[in-house]
Amino acid sequence: MKKLLLFLSFVLLVTSCRTKKTQVQSEDLMAVKETQPLNYAVENPELEKLSRVIKSMSSRCQEGIINGNAAEFLSDLREVLEDEKNFSENDLSPFFLIDKKHTVGSDYEPHDLVHLESNSAFLVNKNSLSLRREAYDALKEMGEAAKKDGVTLTVSSTYRSYEYQKNLFAYWVKVDGLEEAERESAREGTSQHQLGLALDFAPVDDAFAGTAEGQWVYKNAADFGWSLSFPEGYEDVTGYRWESWHFRYIGKKAVAFQKKWFSNVQQFMIEFIDEWKKN
């Protein structure tokens, strides 16, 4: 009799633990955010980390996270981080956080830069353009798809060195003044262009959004791993006004992750991944 009672007690304990764990795994993101991280520490360390990371984000970023199943979110995150391995190990991550507060040194230059020339897939309007191999291949694939739809993409700016960006920012300060230059141009060490994964389509002005090329890019860029860096209405988040022409290559899975969970705002996703890696 005592053995039976002990056995039943064990079954109840195991069942209770399994039920509790299942409930934790099915939590949605908002519940994870509101729960104390330590509540997850033993049952699900990954959820504990997720709770901790979300709480460390700015309130603006937290508001941009779309609610949904936490387990599904974590599964998608793992796929994005796995896809990161397809990028060159010799260069900075495609998710490297670079903005007005997070910088890269004057000595950084991507290793595998490919020179751009006008070709059957796209046009260039300068002879000094280059991109990392991953971004170049994705641009060529996107350009070929655009051509099939009767659209020809023109690239105006790509990789910029630290020194080039320093001179460019100084130029815009002279032209527009410091306050306006800060909204439209990056200081040296803070530009996505130095990563070799960002580009500007032509024309480099607000008119791009209304062109056939702009409309095609907005509709299709995500299918090729390109993400709009500075969307309209998020200057307080990105530090820059809307730049309809500026896109960053982060890979197809990352763009899908951004659209699904981060209100399609690149900065929110990059900030999250940065915090996730540091925790």
N, C-alpha and C positions, 0 to 999 in steps of 0.2 A: 504494500500500500504506500509506504513512504517513497519507494522508488518511482511509483506511478505519479505521485504528487510532485516529486522533483522533476520528472520528465515533463509534466504538464506546465510547470512553472517555467521551465526552460523554453518550451514551445511558445508560451505567451510572451516571454521576454524577447525572443528572436523576432516574432511577428510584430511586436510593438516597435522594435528598432527598424525593421524593414519598412513598416508603414510610415514611420516618422521620416526616414531617409527619402522615401518616395515623395512625400509631401514637400520636402526641402528641394528636391530636384525639379519639382514642377512649379516652383515659385516663379512669379513674373518679375521683371526687372525692377519695377517700382517697389515691390515688396522687399527685394534684396537691398535696394537703396535705403529703405526705412528701417531695416533690421540691423541690430548690432552685429558687426562682423564676427565677434567671438561666438555667437550662437551657432555659427556654421563650422567653426574650427575643427571639431572632431568628425562630424558627419560628412562634411564636404568641403575640403580645403579650397577647392577651386571657387566655390560660391563665396567662401569667406574672403578670398582675394578679390573677387568681383565686387563685393560689397565695399571693401576697403578702398578700391580704386575709384569707384563711382563717387564715394564720399569725398575723395581728395580732389575731384574735378571742380571747376568753377560752376557756379549756379547756372550760368548761361549754357554751359555744356551739358549739365545734367538735364536741363529743360529740353535740350535738343535730342536726347536719347528717346527713341520710340519704345513704348512699352511692349512687352511680349514675353515669351517663355525664356527663362534664363538659360536653361539647358540648350535650347536652340541657338541662343546668342553665343554661348561658349563654343558650341560646335562650329559655328560660322567663323568665330575668331580663330580657332585652331587651323581651319583651312587657309585663312589669310596668312597666318604666320608660317604655315608650311609652304605656301606659295612664295614667300619671301626668299626661300632658299634657291629659287630659280634666278635670282639676281646675282650679279657679281659679288663675290666675297671680298674682293679687293677694294670695293667702294662703299660709300655710306648706304645705309638701308633706304629703300624706296619710301619708308615711313619715318625717315629722319625728321625730327621736329626742328624746323628752321623758321624763325619769324623775328620780330623786333626784340624779343626777349631771349631767344635761343639761337646761337650763332655757330658758324663754322670758321676755322682758322684761315689765315691768308695763304697758307701753304697747301690747302686742299685743292686738288684737281682730279677729276675722275680719270681712271686708268684707261678705259676702253672707249674713248671718244671716236665717233665715226663722223667724218666730214660730210656735209650735206651739199648736194648739187641738184639743180633742177633735173627732173627725170620724168618718166611716164606716169609716176604715181602722184607727184606734187611738185610745186615750184618753190624756189627760194628767191628772195630779193636782195640777198647779200652773199658774198663769197666766203665769209668767215664763220659760217654756222657749223655747229657740231652737237651731237647728242650721244649719250651712252648707248651702247649697242642695243639694249633692251627697248629703249625708247625709240630708237631709230627704226627697228624692225616693226614696232607697233604703229609708228607714223606711216611707214610705207604701206602696211596692210590697210590702214584706215584710208590713206590717199587713194589706193586702188579701188576700194569700195565706193568712195565718193565719186571717182571717175565714172564708174558704172551707172551712177545716178545722174550723170551729167554735170557734176560739180568738181571744180579744180581748186584744191587747197593751196594757199601760198603761205610759206613760213617766213617770218620776219626777224625773229630773235630766238636763240637757243641758249647753249652754255655761255656763261660769262665768268671770267676770272674775278678774283677778289679785287684786283687793281682796276680792272675795267669797270666794275660796279662802283668803285670809289669815285672814279672820274665821271661816270654817268650821273651819279647822285649830285655831285658838285655842279654839273651842268644844269640840271633841273632846278637846283636851288637858285642859280643865277637867273634862269628864265622865269620861274614861277614864284620864287620866294621859299623860305624854309617850310612854312606851315603847309603850303600846297604840295611841295615836293615830298613831304613825309607821307602824304596820302596816296601818292601815285608812284613813288620810286623807293627802292630799298637801299639802305645804307650798306656799305661793304660788309660782307660776312653774314648778312641776313637775307640774302636773296635766294629763292628757290632755283634760280637759273644756275647758281654755282654748283648745284648738285648734278647738273647735266641731264636732268629728267623733265625740265620744264621748257615750254615754248610759247611764243606769241605768234598768233596768226595775223595775217594782214587783211584789212588795215588795222593798225594798232590804235584804235580809238572806239568810241561808243558805237560808231556806225557799223562795226563788224556784226553786232547782234542782229541787225536788220538785213544783212546780205544773205544771198542764197547759201554761201559758204557757212556763215554763222549759224543759220537755221539748221543746216545739215549737221554741223558739228554738235550743236546742242542736243539734237535728236539721237545721234549715233555714237558720239565719242566714248560713252561708257562701254559699249560693246567691244572696244579695242583697248580698254584699260586707262583711258584718259579722263581726268577729273577737273572741273572748273575750280580754280583755287580761291578766287575772290568773288563770291556771289553777291548779288545786289541785296542790300539790307543787312549786311553783316560786317560793316566796317569796324564796329566796336569789338568784334571777335577776331577778325583777321588783321586789323590794323591798316587795311587798304580799302579804298573805295572800290566799287564794282569795276572789274576788269573783264569784260566779255570775251576778250581775246586770249587770256592767259590760262593755259591748261598744264597740268602736271601728270606725268605718267606714274601710276601706282599699281597697275595690273588689274585684270578683269575682276578677280575675286574681291579685291579691296574696294573697287568702285561699287560692286554689288552690295558689299557689307556696309559701305557708307550710305547708300541709298536706302537700304532696308532698316538700319538701326540708328543712324545719326542725322536724320532729317536731310540727307544728301548734302551735308556740309563737311567738306574735307577737313577743315581745321578741327572740328569736334572729334572726328575719328583719329586723326594723327595725334592729337593730345591724349586721347584715351590709350592708344597703343603705346605711346611714350611712357605714360604712368604705369601701364600693365607691365612693361619690361623692367621698370625700376623697382617694382614691388616684389 
